[in-house]
Amino acid sequence: MENWAGITSSAIFIGVLTLIVFDRMHLTIAALLGAMLLIFLHVLTLDEAIAYIGQSHSTLALFFGVMVMVRAFEPTQIFEYLGTQIVLLAKGEGKRLLLGIVAITTPICAMLPNATTVMLLAPLIPPIAQELNINFVPLLILMVFVANSAGLLTLVGDPATFIVGSSINMTFIDYLLKLSLGGVIAVATIVAVLPFLFPRIWHKKLDTLTDLPHPTIKHPRMLALGGLIVAMVLIFFVIGEMLPTPVSPANITLLGAALCLLLTHHGKIDSVQNILRDVDWSTLLFFMSIFVLIGALEKTGVISSAAGGLAFVIGHNIALGSILLLVVVGILSSIIPNIPLVVAMVPMLKEYVVNVGLADASVLSNDFAGQMPLEVMPLFFAMMYGATLGGNGTLMGASSNIVAAGIAEQHGKRISFNVFLRYGIPIAVLQLITVGAYLVIRFLMGA
């Protein structure tokens, strides 16, 4: 790699992370400043920066579309209404509420990307917390933990898992048979530690439920039509890419957003300007900036150099390499959003298996349609587990974390890096240990 460009891109990337980790600057401002410095110092051109953002356009489109749809439903008061119903079903008990969040989030995240699920469900949390007179931040953090962990239940549950799985041409059924149990273990680990991680909420109990507010649903006709739009979007999430002319989740989400805008505007329920004003532009801008920062590391050869270092450390020892990858990727994904991390690491890992002679050079092709050698598969499985579960460690670790932080700010509270860290590190460490044990027993013992 070119020394100056590589050192500069690495230093800027580390500097951005440092500012965010020590809470010295708002994460969006830090990431945007870093991206702009790369362009100003000619490490990247503006065209190259835009191209790196463009490579992740589907992720950004998915987030934007769901944000618009969720905001379009706010005038109906559906979120306040559902929040009250959940409190009533929990009978005012904190432990029932915590278990309810796990039970509701888990099956949805098995089929929808975790950040999408958080966008859909997180607006329920603040009104629920208000009615129980508790801080909604821990509840949002729990939802994020469950969403990230349940994403391991299927191939499509987490963008990072889907990216890695697609790179090795893994089928949906093959994933269910081999890796889904790791997701079950990850969710079970969260349930086991709920009384210790959230003790105040676990023991919270309302003496009476009669004083709860009972919001009524407004604009029922709009809500019914909007429900049909959401149902259409969810159906096409599942079947869209199996159609003769595939429809991507990003495309169907943008269509759903456009239909929701049409519905609210035509019904004079809200204005387009108000809805678009309330979109979480800060989160979208943060992700665009992070994609530019990772792109600079790729362009300057930092990632390629890391692949060489990986070959030197691991050699041909797949068992050692898998465990090392689980730990290293878990740590890295706690400080780097896991989507750009796996986008960067997949080609690095493929380059490694070719360099050490475990696969032929055809696996490096963008249109590779074959199967990876079975002996190297645990390396990719370890990357899936590490990238997803390590994302629970810190605020920056997963896209759903950033989405939850944006929703918290919209409701008047801020999830700081240190607050998230206090909950995230114990969960991430425990999950990496328990799921790591499954990886060793299932794939590496006797190898």
Steps between C-alpha positions, in 0.01 A plus 500: 500500500608857456652591834367852530144423388478183709631669814271799448185293448586281802573802721175674401299183557655446844451868582129483415457190717685667787277808490191282508624253763595776745182693420693808394287568195163399360557182299350644179720810514812292573435260210415779256810699593713188449349435158549862394864495619566200277372696200677822600832316537449326162494149646168465316341710231142613545396265218666206677332590830160512330575166332570334836173639634329373185624146565282500814205684347259213577571525874446877500183468290360237738560722803353809335188319380421348841559835674245666270243223552532506880471880509194492272311292758563736794181711455288185553638460857543129427829488689353654816203265479715187458731618781206512743380156389845350559511646854155354567605159368810517720266576793724789595792269590847594382619142456201415279574810294867404450406145402227641273753714313710186444197300388375766256836596350647151450265353237483825302879526485523146373348620171569875484834684526559596863527874434167485314338328799638760739360777279157334507485408871711763678232772480292280736759518777485866620122499565525164678781629723307819574200301619720286726691809616839354401785611275441377144872490411568154657192363323626628165841349570339163582304511175824562312673206672215266411474633144872452436504152658180374336648607168707182523189281483479520120719605210298818442467612862814713507657691209849391607398133504335534160810667352730221622253224411453637149876516447528124555171420317334362812133409463223597744438135592869421542531789743201376702651155533850611594497841667154587633562325831769760567228767480282307745792482743569872462138595582488252791812664645319836510195349673722336763662830605194729490455512882866597544532741208176692563426442872298819560269434208479126576360572848278793392126452555207736466257480792209597279440514128186710523691827473663411170414730209284334236582662167260434218597430141451793266448485124400129498447498123854623439631243752318216322634602159846555647484154655441353155807687372714366786369147440592529133850617592550211746378242249735627232787500751456123516412414139625800300837361397350162404273655235581461126590869507659542844391789722757600763400595858629852435276544195185376671572715807531815288174410324333456840636836614366671186156343549492609866589855397221493244255370760578761766515788252183405310312448828626838629619322816852642486721684255785353301724775635430403863565130437826554311615756758472237773701234313815414700742661255776490762505119499498483120786750477698305759478180295596678178808643673599162645479338154742767374743436789498125434536563125819698564646207696418271210641731232828567683571129555456494877246217474718303257796533738281370779427190289873435472534531876215255545674242283821543699329450838258220410682306231298186419352457850125539435400428862735767635398737222129456569533569872732793433259643242205465738685699766668757273192564286291515817729770640522689171124493443448656841679814380430486124144463366476137393364567150806687371723270708388181326494676163869568561588163657333258256749573219781497755403153624457369146842634411644324804359155408640541147840618625546194723380261229170396659292623203567589138497854366148468354352579845632856466275573202201727561277255310630188682214248495667186632545362849780581742701197619331348805817518709508883488130553572548535881702816430198663333264367768723655767488831312119491494474433873773746597373786284142464620556441872794737534260767377328483839815626671490873427275766353686493167498124462183449294267699282208427733695657790537824306133491399394457865722791604336718237150405621601573861617849399171562322323424831717729709765264640850421386664158506862584566786271404580429868139420594472247219842358590388424855234264370667391178836362613360235742247381240750489213761311704251243628352445155838460332593239762176298473471517121875444467457178696233391250732583209779289650277202585301506174773573244848478645520205739675219323593728210 
